[in-house]
């Protein structure tokens, strides 16, 4: 199982093997930047998914495999 967690709490999880990696890259600005990224963070990540600005962790089978930051936009 893969998950994205924040402050020790799992916010999203999946067993599909690809979705969490893509979403993590979206959340940390690796897939897009600028106004589009700010809108995504404001309306999707914070408004719909339940994230808040701060550190997030991409985990696989309970182990952290990557860390990033959701900015306060």
Secondary structure as UniProt FT lines:
FT   STRAND          2..6
FT   TURN            7..8
FT   STRAND          9..14
FT   HELIX           19..27
FT   TURN            28..29
FT   HELIX           34..39
FT   HELIX           40..49
FT   STRAND          54..60
FT   TURN            61..62
FT   STRAND          63..70
//
